[in-house]
Amino acid sequence: MSDATAAAFEGVTTVDGALRAASTVLAGAGVPSPEVDAELLLGHVTGLGRGVVRARAVTSAPLSVDEQEALVTAVARRASREPLQHITGRASFRHLELHVGPGVFVPRPETEGVAQLAIDALRAVPEASPLAVDLGTGSGALALAMASEVPTASVVAVELSAEAAVWTRRNIAAVGVDNLRLVEGDLADALPELDGLVSVVVSNPPYVPTGMVPRDPEVRLHDPALALYGGDDGLDLVRALSLTARRLLRPGGALVIEHGELQGGAIRDLLTADGWRSPATHADLTGRDRATTAVR
């Protein structure tokens, strides 16, 4: 813990004072949303929701010594640019609270829209129990969203990293779905027993070009490289994904791929060359191209 962090909390004993001190430290460290993170960290160490934290700040409610010490430690970790989700151990995704930590990619809010595309495709399947596959599942976010929001579906999640699979299994158990199973293996040769049987394939593959190291320390230093980098142009795993998905999907089945905002055109061309029909790129809520879909 830095002396500056400790000094910022000197004499702080109330919720409002702690939030001011935490916000000041985090802002000085370049954390993008210091006030929000201060509230979330205080909520984490006290076990309270953000709304309750704000209410207690208005009344200058006291903090216990243990809560003060835990908050100072948490703020120091966040000021070092350790991801907020690694400190709290949780990441919100749609209606889910997922366990995350070192070794697994932290799901992003923009991926929630990718999940919606896959869920919509799955709900449109006329069968009573459609089959869906999430290739490179990581924390299990996309697979769990499909399994929990389309409970009539059967979902298979594939993950190569043994470290990430630990978190996948934990999240499957925590959410408590019984229509999702995890298979550890490479998406390039995954699930040959399901060839031609799958209705929807979704993936958030590694798509950062090798030479484009992310600017944010939270990503650069803490997200696993296996989940980030996709070769010189970022599309190595997309090429493998295209071939695997064509093998798995039945005619008329849907593919949903998350990608970087400048990659839509290249991915549409790649999919067209592989024989996919109707490739289309979709923007996220910020207007950035985020996902491309295609039909088998």
Secondary structure, DSSP 8 states (H G I E B T S, - for coil): --HHHHHHTTT--BHHHHHHHHHHHHHHTT-S-HHHHHHHHHHHHHT--HHHHHHHHHTT-B--HHHHHHHHHHHHHHHTT--HHHHHSEEEETTEEEE--TTS----TTHHHHHHHHHHHHHT--SSS-EEEEES-TTTHHHHHHHHHSTTSEEEEEE--HHHHHHHHHHHHHHT-SSEEEEES-GGG--GGGTTTEEEEEE----B-TT---SSHHHHHHS-HHHHB-STTS-HHHHHHHHHHHHHEEEEEEEEEE--TT-HHHHHHHHHHTT-EEEEEEE-TTS-EEEEEEE-
